[in-house]
Amino acid sequence: MKTFVILGGGTAGWMAAATLARVFSVNPASGHRVTLIESADIGTVGVGEATIPPILDFITFLKADLGDFIRSTDATFKLAIRFRDWADIGADYWHPFGSLGPTIESRPLFAHWLAQHSAGAGVGALDDLSIAVQLAARDRFALPTQDPNSPLGGLKYALHFDAGKVAAFLRRYAEARGVTRIEGQVVRAEKAADDQITALHLTDGRRIDGDFFIDCSGFRGMLIDQEMGSGYEDWSHWLPCDRAIAAPTANVGETNPYTVSTARSAGWTWRIPLQSRTGNGYVYASRFISDDEARAEFLAGLESPPVAEPRLLRFTGGMRREIWRGNCLALGLASGFLEPLESTSIHLVFINLFRFLDHFPGAAPNPSMIDRFNGLAAREIEEIRDFLILHYYPTRRRDSAFWRHVSSMDLPPSLVEKVALFTEQGRILGAPDDLFTNLSWVSVMHGMGIAPRACDPLSSVIPPAFAANVIAKVQAQIAAAADAAPGHDAFLKGGGLLAA
């Protein structure tokens, strides 16, 4: 396994190329080679502009300079997602990053807040315990500190960026470390008797040999599906949105350090501010609205006229049954797709790359290792699926056929179990390696109006007055830290991390 061939560029392809280049460049004499094949005639989707905090782990892994990355990709900071009109028209809630204050006797502070709130005590809003929300609501930003006693010690953040510029940044990075880029279109794959891919054939007659192939060919899954027959698990029963319209607009007002997701008649729109423009899109279910009607609703909701022609994208929510099969690994859209409601698409690319490194093949792919990899990858995307469904079904909206449908659909057993535990005891029991923390689940459940009938039994061990006092102190410290932080735009323009 010395020669790796990546089919497709875009964010996924160049993330794969940069990751392998970073690993193999440690010892150039090892003989590993990476080749990426892409065609300028085949466009990339490239509308995914929001991320979650683990993106910083990827940048750190590359040993890339964060300031350089931010300047090169038109990036801004992201502290949270603001959800508007989801639980009901006029309702508004936040899903923040980071923590909700300290623990009290090893129980999360939100458990004590839930107990106080359920008892009718005046303990303020749950958002008052989030430094990310308090900064975002003020259009302010600060970097996390290492001081566990500081409100900024529990802060986490992610980035908004231009996906096309990210691909260009990663291409420069990868090519500087020995990756070879080939311009061309693949017409077929050559396979051996054992069903392993041995080479890709281009339209101009060239033959590109390889030991291992990474499919970043987009929705068509040219290698993982058409050649390896992985198949696709359709989740449109739970996630009926299957179209998206996307268009940029000029920036209006402050550059918010958060994404806005607004529920619409047949889906939802996103608003993602970059340094030079704002990304917008409407994710909708075509069975409940026509493309023309969706386009009209999308354009009517924009803050300013689009600066480029809106693009229409079609997709089916779901996943490949095996994203690694034989000597082929699928990444990005080739591996499956979940609507970008929680900005997980780019995360799934690099987390599966990291997972691939943990299961890196030796002389030949090991079936047991492949099965383990696929099991872990499936578990993660199923967790994300459940989390996305949680944003829909509790809604009180009945104003359109779409919202009536999502509020009455059957749920995956895994989600039913999680919600039942929360409603019965105010607890979220996740695995240590779950992508979404207890804070994420509590934020969305609370925001969508799911309330526990009883609270964490151990929260009653702490005297209520003591817990209320801790909550009040934490809220005051968070408010003071948020008030003292610089504005988001001022931080972006003020040097320091972003200084040239």
Secondary structure, DSSP 4 states (H G I P E B T S, - for coil): --EEEEE--HHHHHHHHHHHHHHHTT-GGG--EEEEEE-TTS-------B--TTHHHHHHHHT--HHHHHHHTT-EEE-EEEEESSSSTT-EEEEESS-SS-EETTEEHHHHHHHHHHTT-----GGGG-HHHHHHHTTB-----S-TTSGGGG---EEE--HHHHHHHHHHHHHHTTPEEEE--EEEEEE-TTS-EEEEEETTS-EEE-SEEEE--GGG-TTTTTTT---EEE-TTT----EEEEEEE---SS--SSEEEEEETTEEEEEEE-SS-EEEEEEE-TTTS-HHHHHHHHHHT-SS-BSS--EEEE---EEES-SEETTEEE-GGGGEE--GGGS-HHHHHHHHHHHHHHT--SSS--HHHHHHHHHHHHHHHHHHHHHHHHTTTT----SSHHHHHHTTS---HHHHHHHHHHHHHS-----TT-SS-HHHHHHHHHHTT---SS--GGGGGS-HHHHHHHHHHHHHHHHHHHHHSPBHHHHHHS-GGG--
